[in-house]
């Protein structure tokens, strides 16, 4: 069970929602009751993208993209290769105020995250972004 929680929703009730994963079963999440969700399914055999956002209050988006091996010989992510997959970090570097983006290892999990500030905020955009990756065994 994965729970999506934030300081803005700590006192709110959560709903158990189940999202089908093509040929992989389903992902069950506890989602704050006052959040809306949307699912983008690119193709029948590809992972869906799940977006969550509060209905009211401060605007933000939580995006969850479950990934799995597409080939039997593809290694599962572990702490070493999960943290080293920072190509996404270098991809945001041209758009970030920070020029030295610190990658933080998740304690008790195989994963990491980093945060940046947009250096050229556009109307309707988000000033801050935190992105990461974590291995969750199902």
PyMOL commands that set and color helices and strands:
alter all, ss='L'
color gray80, all
select helices_A, chain A and resi 7-9+79-84+87-95
alter helices_A, ss='H'
color red, helices_A
select strands_A, chain A and resi 2-4+14-21+25-32+35-40+49-54+62-65+104-105+111-117+128-134
alter strands_A, ss='S'
color yellow, strands_A
deselect
rebuild
show_as cartoon
